Amino acid sequence: MDLVEREPQLEQLRTALRRATDEGSVVAVAGEAGAGKSALVRAATADQPWSRVARGLCDPLDTPRPLGPVRDVLSELGTAPGQDSVALAALGERLLSAAADEPTTVVIEDAQWIDEASVDVLRFVARRIELVPLVLVITYREGEIGPRHSLRPLLGDLARLDSAATIHLAGLSVDAIRGLLQGTPLDAVTVWALTAGNPFFVTEIARHPAERLPTSVRDAVLAGTSAVDADDLEVLQLLATAPDGVDDRLFPHLGVDVPQLRRLEGTGLLRRSRRGVVYRHELARLAVEGAIPAGVAASLHARVLEALERLGSSDPAVLAHHAHASGDEGRTLRYADRAALDAALAGSHREAVSFLELAAASTSDPQDRAALLERLSFQLYMVSRLPEALAVIIEASRLWEEVGDQDGLSAAHNRRALIEYYLARRAEAQCHVEAAVAHASSPTHGSARAMQMFLAYRRNALREARSSGAVVRAIASERRDEELRLRADIVGAAADLVDGSADARERLLDLSAEAASRGFDETASTGWSQLAAIDVEQRRLRDAERLLDRSLPFTVERDIPICNQWQTGVRSRLQLERGRWEAALEDARSVLDGGAPIASLWPHLVSALVPLRRGDAPDDGVQDHLERAWRLAQEIDEPLALLAVTTALAERAWLLGSGDPRLEVAATLVRDAGSVPGVQWASGQLALWLGRLGLDPGAVGVAEPARLQLDGRTDEAAEHWRALGAPYERALAALDSLDDGTAVAALADLETMGAWATAQRGRDVLRARGLAKVPARRRVTTVANPAGLTSRQLDVARLVAEGLTNSELAQRLYISTRTADHHVSAVLAKLGLATRRDVVRQAADLGLV
């Protein structure tokens, strides 16, 4: 089995082995069968120079070997006790003595099968292990250690020992599975759902990609059914048709009695859950299901479906599953359609996709199918599966055209406009929204005009947006359509905020909250997404941070990846502006790893600007991100996007002392922006960089701090940036100060935040203006600056700044107090501060409040 996604655990284990000379320790490695426990230990102990290795094995016998693993270890260490009776304490002393003269690693494998006597010896050793150069490694299947298991006393001891640690091997992530499946046609998300990330199962599936269930896995599972009789096997097969389990109340309707269930418990395949009797693992269920004879499965599903209907089941998802498997298309369509609606209302949009796909496949009626596909395309958009959403809505359009339904065709054009926009193809979006308006009659006209309003707002055509908004509100009032009204009001409030309205922000917050309370998930999240973007653009950075702290969890709770990606992209820009560069890069990477194209503009810019300012080599990655951002800006064709990318190009040109032909029209872009509402901050930033390049920006109507700098009032501008919480912009303004001391201090500020390349370029500027003594680059070992903090460390730092204790912090972040201790220590080290009080005192300067 490949050792995948276990690097931190491997390093933790190797660190313990390296330290064996100085201190003994115990490391428990826990995980389910197939999690890779043995593979991890082998990788850590193989060909390593730090210690000799002795192994003791525990076997799955009806009665464990007394002291079996201890005897194995002592034998390998050359001090076998033989088979005579020896006191357990004496065996422990013998093991410690054998390890006293040479660093030693003792591995006890599969301790879920350990005997009690061996546990007593290991407890004796663990309590004294710090005295000898010994590392005791114990592997076990945590799911098989019940409250009365023989291993439990030893685990209790380890929880209290400072010299002990436990490594929990979780399932592999989707990304790791994707790597293992490379070269196969298998889908990583599907395999993850099937295996829960179990490395053994994933590896077996990757080895046999053409099989639904690998033979090696199937044989291991079916071994547990070999001893049951035909009637009991049929019950196992019946249970295998129900992935969610079988409610106890259903068994009488299925003709299953209690004695049968008791007998089947002995197979080890079943367990009891809150929903009834289920298989212990999905692959176990699939193994049994796969062994059902041909032609029998449909009748088993029909039996379960009829029993559920007699019981009065109200779960359309379960009913749809059995209806589909029994081949009943009418029932499948009815139940899957209802299940999709329930899932969407519950904020389970991925499940809504699955049910709508099932429903659409269960009907050949073109009108019914087109309506289902139109709904499916929206749910695919919600979960950010945009290429699939596009293909589905194209098919729906074809069907609407085939049956001559103009309202359906208008709705399809409107949906396609939305999808094309999030694919960052404005021209196509504009084309389809115009087609939607042209085809629309009364039922669909309001939605088409609402999309037209949104597209106009996004390109800062506020007059056009308000004109469409008036039409949408009139239609919404006439039809008493509350969601349509809220959509119009939210976009209208966003337009007013862009235009400088004093009360628009509060209105936008209230309207988005109202949409959320009414269950209009996408409308509410869109409102918060637009507000967050406007807040960051207009440098209300602290307001944006508070908003995103609330709105991002909503996108997770309500399963809206498309809005989550947008808001994470906004947060990556926010972190950049706040000087939190490592966190900015984290957010950027998460969006660029398969996110919606419309959300990836700022993540590309962040991924370029941070390395550029740091002076990270090579420049190829920076250039690639800038090129991608440039192409996106051309496709999106919105003033703010074009200004932002051109500004990044200008900054690169200044830092590297190189030209860029795309900057030849930059001054015109700034001047044209003077007549566009809502772009004062973006045009001001571009004007500043053009000024540094020696170009005349001819800026008019730019935001206050940029206007102060352009007017030569650099100290006032620096103070303005400081008050906004934008340390990089503050340092750049200070660099232009007429006061030499202020300008020189700006170099130190830039270096403190890691902007080494910017600071070096600043030295050139100061020398060029005739400053005699420009300090050389300083060495910074510890600096009070959050630029290097990860997102999690930023969360910790903010809570420390609030004065929370480690225990309170642990409760807030749902982590252990010990983990909180480690996080706080790491934060203090990265900030270069000695105590928590220092964090509280400097919270404002660090941008933590």
ROVOMAR-541240 format. One line per 2 residues: for each residue x negated, y negated, z of C-alpha. Coordinates in steps of 0.02 Angstrom, whole numbers, plus 32768, in hexadecimal, padded with zeros to 4 digits. Example, Ala and Ser with C-alpha at 12.3 -4.5 7.8 and 13.67 -1.06 7.14 Angstrom:
2
7D99,80E1,8186  7D54,8035,8165
This chain:
849
8000,8000,8000  7FBD,7F53,7FD2
7F9A,7EDE,8063  8005,7E4B,8030
8032,7DAD,8091  7FD7,7DE8,812C
7F41,7D72,8128  7F68,7D17,81CD
7F88,7DBB,8228  7EEB,7E08,81DE
7E83,7D73,8215  7ED0,7D7B,82C4
7EA0,7E32,82D3  7DF2,7E17,828E
7DD6,7D86,8305  7DFD,7DFA,8397
7D7E,7E78,8354  7CF9,7DF2,833E
7D12,7DB6,83F0  7D04,7E64,843B
7C52,7E44,8473  7C8A,7DB2,84E0
7D38,7DE5,8516  7DA7,7E7D,850F
7E5A,7E6F,84D2  7EF7,7ECE,84A1
7F4F,7EB3,83FC  7FF9,7F03,83DE
802F,7F10,8328  80EC,7F23,8319
815C,7F3D,8283  81D8,7FB3,8236
81A5,8051,81D9  814E,801D,813A
8124,7F6E,8177  806B,7F8B,815B
802D,7FA1,820D  7FB0,8029,81E4
7F77,7FD0,8146  7F56,7F32,81AA
7EF1,7F8D,822F  7E8E,7FED,81AC
7E64,7F4C,8150  7E2B,7EF8,81F1
7DC0,7F89,822E  7D78,7FCC,818B
7CC1,7FA6,8168  7CB6,7F23,81F1
7C13,7F07,8250  7C5C,7ECD,82F5
7C8E,7F6F,834B  7C9D,802A,833B
7D4D,806E,8323  7DA6,8100,8377
7E57,8134,834D  7EDE,818F,83AC
7F78,81CF,8352  8027,81E8,8396
808F,826B,833B  814C,8278,8320
815C,831B,8380  81F5,8352,83E3
8182,8351,847B  80EA,82DD,846B
803B,831F,8489  800E,82F3,853E
7F83,8271,8537  7F71,8298,847E
7F39,81EA,8442  7ECA,81D0,84DB
7E72,8276,84BF  7E5A,8249,8405
7E07,81A5,8434  7D95,81EE,84B9
7D63,8278,8441  7D31,81FA,83BC
7CCF,8199,843F  7C72,8238,846F
7CBC,824C,851D  7D47,82CA,8501
7D96,82FF,85A6  7DC5,83AC,8569
7E6B,83FA,8594  7E51,8403,8650
7EB7,839A,86C7  7E6F,82ED,86DE
7EBA,825C,8742  7F04,81D6,86D3
7EA0,814D,8728  7E02,81B2,870C
7E2A,81BE,8653  7E41,8103,864E
7D9A,80EA,86A4  7D49,8160,862A
7D8D,8100,8596  7D52,8059,85DE
7CA8,80A3,8605  7C97,80E6,8553
7CB6,8036,8511  7C48,7FDB,858E
7BA3,7FE6,8532  7BDC,7FC4,847F
7C67,7F59,8432  7CF5,7FD1,840F
7D9E,7FCD,83BB  7E1D,804E,83F3
7EB3,8064,8381  7F51,80BD,83BE
7FBF,80DE,8328  807D,80F5,8328
8095,80D9,83E2  8151,80EC,83CD
812A,81A8,83E0  80B2,8194,8472
80BC,81FD,8510  80D1,81B1,85BD
8028,81ED,85FD  7FCC,8194,8572
8030,80F5,8598  7FF4,80FC,864D
7F3E,810B,8615  7F50,807A,859C
7FA1,800E,8622  7F0B,8030,8692
7E94,7FFF,8605  7EF6,7F63,85D0
7EF1,7F18,867F  7E33,7F24,8682
7E0B,7F09,85CC  7DC0,7E5C,85E2
7D2F,7EAC,863E  7CEF,7F12,85A9
7CCD,7EF1,84EF  7D69,7F50,84BC
7DFA,7F25,8448  7E92,7F95,845D
7F04,7F93,83C4  7FAE,7FE3,83D5
8027,7FF6,8343  80DE,801F,8359
8188,8013,8306  81E1,7F8F,836C
828E,7FC6,8334  8273,8070,8385
823F,8031,8432  82DD,8031,849B
82EA,7FF0,854F  82BE,809D,8597
8235,80C9,851A  8193,8109,8564
8131,807B,8513  819A,7FF4,8566
8133,7FE4,8607  8094,7FC6,85A3
80E9,7F42,8538  8126,7EED,85D6
8073,7EE6,8616  8034,7E9E,8572
80B4,7E11,8579  8064,7DD6,861C
7FAD,7DEA,85EF  7F4C,7D53,85AE
7ED8,7DCC,8553  7F67,7E19,84EF
7FBE,7DE2,8450  8044,7E2C,83E1
8044,7E22,8324  80F3,7E36,82DB
80F4,7E6C,8225  818D,7E20,81D4
81CD,7E4E,8129  8177,7E07,8091
81B5,7D63,8048  8202,7D55,7F9D
8160,7D07,7F5C  80F8,7D9A,7F9A
8172,7E16,7F4D  816A,7DB5,7EAA
80AF,7DD2,7EA7  80C2,7E8D,7EC6
8144,7E9A,7E3C  80DA,7E3F,7DBC
80DE,7E9C,7D18  8186,7EED,7D3E
8233,7EB3,7D08  8270,7EB3,7DBD
82B4,7E17,7E12  825C,7DE9,7EB4
82F7,7DA2,7F09  8359,7E41,7EE4
82CD,7EB1,7F24  82BE,7E45,7FC0
8378,7E58,7FE3  836B,7F13,7FC6
82D4,7F33,8035  82D6,7EA3,80B3
8221,7E8B,807B  81E6,7F35,80BD
8139,7F48,806C  8146,8005,8058
81EE,7FFD,8003  81B9,7F6A,7F96
811A,7FC5,7F62  817B,8062,7F36
81F9,7FFF,7ED0  816A,7FA6,7E76
811C,804F,7E4F  81BF,808E,7E03
820D,7FF3,7DB4  827C,8058,7D3F
82D2,80B3,7DCF  835C,8064,7E35
8315,80BB,7ECF  8265,8107,7ED0
8262,81C4,7EE8  81E5,81BA,7F76
825A,814A,7FDA  82F3,81B0,7FAE
82A2,8254,7FE3  826D,820C,808A
831E,81D3,80AE  837A,826B,806E
8310,82DC,80DC  8382,82A3,816A
841E,82E6,8113  83DE,8395,80EE
8427,83E2,818C  84DA,839D,8180
856B,8402,813B  85D1,83D3,80A1
865D,837A,80FF  85E4,8310,8163
857E,82EA,80C7  861D,82A9,8075
8635,8232,8108  8581,81F5,80F4
85A7,81D7,803C  8648,817D,8069
85E8,810D,80E1  8566,80EF,805A
85EA,809C,7FED  85FD,8013,8071
855F,7FA8,807D  85AE,7F3D,8104
85DD,7FD2,816F  8682,8023,8199
86F4,7FDC,8220  8722,805C,82A5
87DB,803B,8284  87C4,8079,81D1
878A,8129,81FC  8838,8171,8220
8873,8133,8175  87DB,8189,8127
87F7,822E,8183  8755,8220,81E7
8756,8259,829D  86E7,8232,8332
868D,82DC,8337  8653,82C1,8285
860C,8216,82AE  85B2,825D,8346
8564,82E4,82DC  852B,8266,825A
84D3,81FC,82DD  8452,8287,82E5
8418,8264,8234  83C9,81C0,826D
8413,816C,81D5  84A1,810D,822A
84B2,8088,82AE  8540,8026,82FB
8552,7F6D,82D7  85D3,7EE9,8300
862C,7F15,825E  8631,7FCF,827C
85C4,8061,8244  8539,8035,81CA
8499,8080,8184  83F9,8052,81DF
83AA,8013,813E  83F0,7FE2,8096
837A,8056,803A  83B8,80E6,80A5
8469,80BD,806F  8433,80B3,7FBA
83DB,815A,7FC7  847A,81B0,8001
84E6,814F,7F87  8472,817F,7EF9
8487,8237,7F24  8545,8230,7F12
8576,82A4,7E81  85AC,8254,7DDE
8663,8225,7DDA  8678,822C,7E96
8643,817B,7EC4  86DA,8125,7E75
8753,8193,7ED4  86F7,8172,7F78
8703,80B6,7F5A  87BB,80C7,7F2E
87D8,8122,7FD4  8783,8096,8034
87E2,8010,7FD3  888A,8060,7FF5
885F,8075,80AC  882D,7FBE,80B8
88CF,7F86,8066  8936,7FF5,80DB
88D9,7FAA,816E  8903,7EFC,812C
8850,7EC4,810D  8840,7E0A,80ED
878C,7E10,80B1  8791,7DF8,7FF4
86D5,7E14,7FE6  86E2,7EC6,8027
877E,7EE7,7FC1  8729,7EA6,7F24
8693,7F18,7F40  86FC,7FB5,7F4A
8773,7F7F,7EBF  86E2,7F65,7E48
868F,8009,7E76  8733,8067,7E61
8748,801F,7DB1  87E6,7FBD,7DD7
87CE,7F1D,7D71  8871,7ECB,7DA4
884D,7ED9,7E5C  8796,7EA9,7E3F
87C9,7E06,7DE9  8848,7DDB,7E70
87D8,7DFF,7F05  8735,7DBB,7EBB
8789,7D17,7E8A  87CD,7D02,7F3A
8725,7D33,7F87  86CA,7CB1,7F1D
873E,7C28,7F5B  8727,7C5E,8010
866B,7C64,7FFB  8662,7BB5,7FB0
86CF,7B6D,803A  8661,7BC2,80BC
85C4,7B76,8071  8585,7C1B,8029
8568,7BE5,7F78  84F4,7C74,7F49
857C,7CEF,7F77  85FA,7C87,7F15
858A,7C9E,7E7C  858B,7D5B,7E91
8647,7D67,7EA4  8669,7CF6,7E10
85F3,7D5D,7DA5  8654,7DF8,7DD9
86FB,7DA7,7DB7  86C6,7D66,7D0C
868B,7E13,7CDB  8734,7E5C,7D0C
879E,7E00,7C8C  879D,7DF4,7BCF
8820,7D6B,7BC5  87C1,7CD6,7B79
8820,7C51,7BDA  880D,7CA7,7C83
8757,7CCE,7C5E  8731,7C1B,7C29
877B,7BD6,7CCA  8716,7C50,7D31
8676,7C26,7CD3  8692,7B6C,7CED
869E,7B89,7DA9  8609,7BFF,7DA2
859E,7B7A,7D4C  85C0,7B02,7DDB
858E,7B81,7E5F  84F0,7BAA,7DFD
84C9,7AF0,7DFB  84E4,7AE8,7EB8
8463,7B70,7ED5  83EC,7B1F,7E57
83F2,7BA9,7DD5  83FD,7B27,7D4E
83C9,7B87,7CB0  844D,7C0B,7CD9
84CD,7B85,7CFF  84AB,7B3A,7C55
84C0,7BE0,7BFA  8563,7C03,7C56
85B1,7B59,7C30  8580,7B68,7B79
85E0,7C0D,7B73  8674,7BBD,7BCB
8675,7B31,7B4B  8679,7BB0,7ABE
870F,7C08,7B0D  876E,7B65,7B2D
8751,7B34,7A79  878B,7BE0,7A3F
8832,7BCF,7A99  8843,7B16,7A6D
8849,7AD6,7B21  8810,7A20,7B1C
8818,7A06,7BD8  87AE,7AA0,7BF2
8733,7A64,7B6F  8729,79BA,7BC3
8706,7A0B,7C6C  867F,7A76,7C1D
862B,79DF,7BCC  8632,7985,7C73
85E5,7A17,7CD0  855E,7A26,7C4C
8536,796C,7C5F  8515,798A,7D18
84A7,7A21,7CF8  8445,79CB,7C6E
8424,7937,7CE0  83DC,79A4,7D6A
8373,79F9,7CE4  832D,7947,7CCC
8377,7936,7C1D  83D2,7891,7C24
83F2,7881,7B68  844C,7929,7B65
84AB,78FD,7C03  84E4,7858,7BB9
851C,78AE,7B19  8587,792D,7B76
85D6,78B1,7BEE  860C,784A,7B58
8655,78E8,7B0A  86AE,790D,7BAE
86FD,7860,7BB0  872F,786F,7AF9
8785,7919,7B13  87D0,78F0,7BBB
8888,78DF,7BE0  88D1,78AB,7C87
889D,7945,7CED  87E5,793B,7CBE
87CC,7883,7C96  87A5,7853,7D49
8718,78D1,7D5D  86CC,78A1,7CB6
86CC,77E8,7CE2  8683,780F,7D8F
85F0,7865,7D3A  85DF,77D2,7CC5
85DC,775F,7D5D  8553,77C7,7DB0
84E3,77C7,7D16  84F6,770A,7D03
84CC,76EE,7DBB  8430,775B,7DAD
83E9,76EE,7D23  8413,7650,7D87
849D,761D,7D0D  8506,75E4,7DA1
8586,757F,7D41  85AE,7614,7CD4
85B5,7685,7D6C  8632,7613,7DC3
869E,760A,7D27  86AA,76C8,7D20
86C6,76CC,7DDC  8761,7660,7DCE
87AB,76DD,7D52  877E,7771,7DC1
87CD,7724,7E5B  886E,7700,7DFE
8879,77B4,7DC1  884E,77F8,7E6E
88D7,778D,7EBC  8957,77C3,7E3B
892B,787C,7E4F  890C,7870,7F0B
8863,78C1,7EEE  87FE,789E,7F8B
875C,78EC,7F4E  8761,7886,7EAD
8780,77E8,7F14  86EE,780F,7F86
867B,7830,7EF3  86A5,7786,7EAA
8695,772D,7F50  85EF,7780,7F79
859F,7753,7ED3  85EB,76A5,7EE1
85A0,768C,7F8E  84F8,76CB,7F4F
84FF,764E,7EC0  8528,75C2,7F3A
8496,75F5,7FA9  841F,75F5,7F15
8461,7547,7EEE  843B,7508,7F9D
84E5,7510,7FF4  84D0,74FC,80B1
8559,7575,80E6  8549,75F6,805B
84D6,766A,80BD  8551,767F,814B
85DF,769C,80CE  8578,7720,8074
8555,777A,8118  860D,7778,8148
8648,77B3,809E  85CB,7843,8099
85FE,7878,8148  86B5,7875,8113
868F,78E2,807C  8634,795F,80EC
86C6,7963,8167  873E,798A,80D8
86D1,7A1A,809A  8694,79C1,7FFC
85E3,7A01,8010  8596,79C8,7F6E
85E5,791B,7F76  85AA,7900,8029
84FB,793E,8006  84EF,78D6,7F68
851A,783D,7FD0  8490,7862,804D
8416,788B,7FC1  8432,77E4,7F6D
8429,7785,8011  8385,77D8,8041
8339,77AD,7F98  8373,76F8,7FA4
8332,76E9,8057  8285,7724,8024
8285,76B7,7F88  82B3,761D,7FF0
8237,7651,8079  82B4,7672,8103
8240,7701,812D  8277,7721,81E0
832F,771F,81AC  8308,779A,8121
82AF,780D,819A  8342,7810,8212
83BB,7830,8183  8355,78BF,813A
8346,790E,81E5  8404,7921,81DE
8428,793A,8126  83A5,79BE,80FC
83E9,7A3A,817E  8496,7A1E,8132
8456,7A58,8088  8413,7AF6,80DA
84AC,7B18,8145  8521,7AFF,80B1
84B0,7B5B,8035  8492,7ACE,7FB8
83E1,7AE8,7F75  83F8,7A67,7EEB
8410,79DC,7F6C  838D,7A25,7FDF
830D,7A18,7F54  833E,7964,7F2D
8331,7930,7FE3  828E,798E,7FFE
8248,7932,7F69  827F,788E,7FB7
822F,78C2,805B  818A,78E8,8003
8188,7833,7FCA  81BA,77F8,8078
8129,7858,80C5  80B3,780B,8045
80EC,775C,8071  80DB,7781,812B
8028,77BE,8115  8053,7873,813D
7FFB,78BE,80AA  7FF0,7975,80DA
80AA,7978,80FF  80CC,791D,805B
806C,79A2,7FFC  80CB,7A2C,8057
8172,79E3,8021  8133,79C5,7F71
80F9,7A79,7F5E  81A0,7ABD,7F9B
81FD,7A5A,7F15  8184,7A80,7E88
8191,7B3A,7EAD  822D,7B53,7E45
828F,7AB8,7E72  8304,7A53,7E04
82A5,79EA,7D84  8301,794A,7DB6
82BF,795F,7E68  820A,797B,7E36
81D5,78CD,7DFD  8196,7890,7EA5
814F,793A,7ED7  80E3,7930,7E3B
80AE,787F,7E67  8088,78B0,7F1C
8023,7945,7EDE  7FBD,78CD,7E74
7FAC,7838,7EE7  7F73,788F,7F86
7EDE,78E8,7F36  7EB9,784A,7ED2
7EB0,77DE,7F6E  7E4B,7860,7FCC
7DD2,7875,7F3D  7DF1,792F,7F30
7D9F,797E,7E99  7DC0,79AA,7E11
7E2F,792A,7DBC  7E81,79AD,7D4C
7F0C,79D3,7DC8  7F2F,791A,7DE4
7F38,78FC,7D2A  7FAB,7991,7D10
8027,7954,7D94  8023,78A4,7D4C
8043,78E5,7C9C  80D6,794C,7CD9
811B,78B7,7D36  8106,784A,7C9C
8166,78C5,7C2F  81EF,78D3,7CB2
81FE,7816,7CBD  8214,780D,7C00
829C,7892,7C07  82F5,7845,7C9D
82E7,7798,7C4F  8311,7735,7CEB
82BA,7694,7D21  8283,76D2,7DCB
8237,7771,7D83  81D7,7714,7CFB
8197,7690,7D75  815F,7713,7DF5
80FB,777A,7D79  80AD,76E1,7D26
807A,76A4,7DD3  8024,774B,7DF7
7FC8,773F,7D50  7F8F,768F,7D7D
7F50,76C9,7E28  7EEE,7755,7DD7
7EA2,76DC,7D5A  7E6C,7668,7DE8
7E24,76F4,7E52  7DC3,7747,7DC5
7D98,76A9,7D65  7DE3,76F5,7CC8
7E63,76B8,7C4B  7F0A,7700,7C18
7F61,76CA,7B77  800A,76DF,7BCA
7FE3,7648,7C36  7FE0,75D4,7BA0
809B,75B9,7BAF  809D,75BB,7C6E
80A6,74FE,7C7E  813B,74FB,7C08
818C,7581,7C74  8177,7512,7D0E
81BD,7478,7CB8  8252,74D8,7C71
8275,751D,7D20  8299,746C,7D5A
8347,7477,7D0D  836D,7525,7D51
83C1,752E,7DFD  8374,759C,7E82
82C3,75AE,7E40  826D,7521,7EA0
8203,7596,7F0A  81CC,7605,7E79
81A3,7572,7E06  8145,751E,7E96
80D8,75B6,7EB0  80AC,75C1,7DF9
8087,7506,7DF5  800C,751A,7E85
7FAB,75A4,7E2E  7FA8,7546,7D8B
7F62,74B1,7DE9  7ED7,751D,7E31
7EAF,7553,7D7F  7E9C,749D,7D4E
7F3C,7497,7CE9  7FC0,740F,7CF8
805F,7468,7D2D  80CE,73D0,7D1A
813A,7414,7DA5  81DE,73C3,7DD6
825C,73F8,7E58  81EC,7475,7EAF
8204,74AE,7F64  81C0,7443,7FF2
811B,7499,801E  80E6,74A2,7F67
8117,73EB,7F4E  80AC,73B9,7FE5
8016,7417,7F9F  802A,73D1,7EF1
8032,7322,7F3E  7F8E,7342,7F9A
7FDF,734E,8047  7F8D,73F7,8064
7F88,73F3,8122  8044,73D4,8129
805E,745F,80AC  7FF4,74D7,8114
805C,74B0,81AE  80FB,74CB,8149
80BE,7577,8111  808C,75A1,81C4
813A,7578,8202  8185,75E7,817B
8117,767A,81B2  80B5,7685,810E
7FFC,7695,8144  7FAF,76AE,8097
8002,7613,804F  7FD3,75B1,80ED
7F1C,75E2,80D8  7F1C,75B1,8020
7F66,7508,8049  7EE5,74EE,80D3
7E5B,751C,8058  7E8B,7481,7FF3
7E84,7412,808D  7E1A,7373,8082
7DDA,739C,812F  7D40,740B,811A
7D5A,7462,81C1  7E0C,7491,8195
7DD6,74D1,80EA  7D49,753B,8134
7DBD,7581,81B9  7E31,75BB,812D
7DA7,762F,80F0  7DA5,7685,8199
7E63,7693,8197  7E5F,76E4,80EC
7DDA,7760,8123  7E3B,7787,81C1
7ED0,77C0,8159  7E5D,7824,80E7
7E64,77AD,8051  7DA9,77C0,8032
7DB2,7799,7F78  7E1C,76FE,7F95
7DA4,76C2,801B  7D0F,76DB,7FA8
7D64,767A,7F1E  7D8B,75F4,7FA0
7CD0,75E6,7FC6  7CB0,75C1,7F0F
7D35,753A,7F13  7CEB,74E8,7FAE
7C3B,74EA,7F67  7C7B,74A1,7EC3
7CC7,740F,7F20  7C1D,73EC,7F71
7C2E,743A,801D  7B7C,744F,805B
7B93,74D9,80DC  7C09,7562,80A6
7BFF,75F6,811F  7BD2,76A0,80D8
7C4C,772F,80DD  7C5F,7768,818F
7C6C,7818,81D0  7D13,7839,8222
7D1F,78D2,8291  7DBD,78AC,82F2
7E34,7821,82C3  7EDD,77EE,8308
7F40,7802,8269  7FCD,7878,8234
7F95,788C,817F  7F57,793E,819E
7FED,797C,8201  805D,7A00,81B4
8119,79EA,81B6  812A,7A58,8250
809E,79F9,82A9  80F5,7955,8280
8193,7997,82D2  812D,79C3,836C
80D4,791A,836C  8178,78BA,8364
81BE,791D,83F6  8120,7901,845B
8131,7847,8434  81E1,784F,847E
8194,788E,8520  81D4,7941,8519
8179,79C7,857D  813A,7A63,8525
81CB,7AC6,856D  824A,7A46,852D
81F0,7A3F,8487  81F7,7AFD,8478
82B3,7AFB,8496  82CE,7A73,8415
8269,7ACF,838F  82A2,7B7F,83BD
81F2,7BBC,83E0  819C,7C06,8478
8148,7B95,84F8  80A2,7BE8,84CF
80B9,7BBD,8416  80E7,7B0C,8447
8046,7B01,84AD  7FE1,7B34,8414
803C,7AB7,83A5  8020,7A27,841E
7F67,7A52,842D  7F56,7A54,8370
7FB1,79AE,8361  7F41,795B,83E3
7EA6,799F,838C  7EDD,7961,82E0
7F0D,78B7,8325  7E69,78AA,8383
7EC6,7883,8424  7EA1,78C9,84D0
7F4C,78CD,8523  8006,78CA,8501
800D,781D,854E  7F9A,77DF,84C4
8019,781D,8444  80A6,77C1,849E
8040,7721,84AA  800D,7724,83F2
80B0,776A,83AD  80DE,76CA,8350
8032,76B5,8300  8034,776C,82CD
80DF,775A,827B  812D,77DA,82F1
81BE,776B,8327
